[in-house]
Amino acid sequence: MEQVFETLKYLLVEFSTPEKQLPMQKYMKNLFPYIGVTSPNRNEAMKIFNKAYSPENHNELIQWVELLWNSNEREYQYVAMETFHKNKKLWIEDDLQTIEFIMTHKSWWDSIDFIAANIVGDFFKKFPHLFEPTLKKWIDSNNMWVNRTAIICQLKYKDSTNLVWLEKAILPYINSKEFFHLKAIGWALRQYARTDVDWVIDFVNKHPLKPLSRREALKHYKHLI
């Protein structure tokens, strides 16, 4: 696996734009070092890399994700998330532990938003019996990023959205002073409004949302109020 990692590292460096390194780090509040690979360039690098390597089994997938997550530069976490999601056919129920690990380590909005909408969203589709007990735990968590995941994990569910649990995830945080709580609430509601705008308007009218959440929720629907 070390050789595979060196191959990935070589490709990412080859596709990097050195002058992008510092701006990318600054955009992420200097929380993580970057190689300087833009998303389009990373996609091109991964087209080459994925032809040469793909995890053969579940254990290899988890080892690869953990190796990447524990690597320094942020691009490795992006590759880890994308690879984990791409290989969802290998997922097992115990992978909830891996998901919770990547949610709570090196957490920032760029990783959480991908994990929530893509990895978590698809994980609960594959293992629906884990949805309610896990969301209950995440809603009650003291970790803001875990709460945010609970709020936005149904972003792509459309008419399959569980509205009971969407409410349960939102309501404890409507008076939060945390930007990422309030933004997530607005985002989740705005996204569901694409499926049922009347439900969202009714929800907004019933609950005293903070201005940020309300503004985000009704961003495209102010004319209907």
Secondary structure, DSSP 8 states (H G I E B T S, - for coil): -HHHHHHHHHHHHHT--GGGHHHHHHHTTT-S------HHHHHHHHHHHHHH----SHHHHHHHHHHHHTSSSHHHHHHHHHHHHHTGGG--TTHHHHHHHHHHSS--HHHHHHIIIIIIHHHHHHSGGGHHHHHHHHHT-S-HHHHHHHHHTTTT-GGG--HHHHHHHHGGGTT---HHHHHHHHHHHHHHHTT-HHHHHHHHHHS---HHHHHHHTTTTGGG-
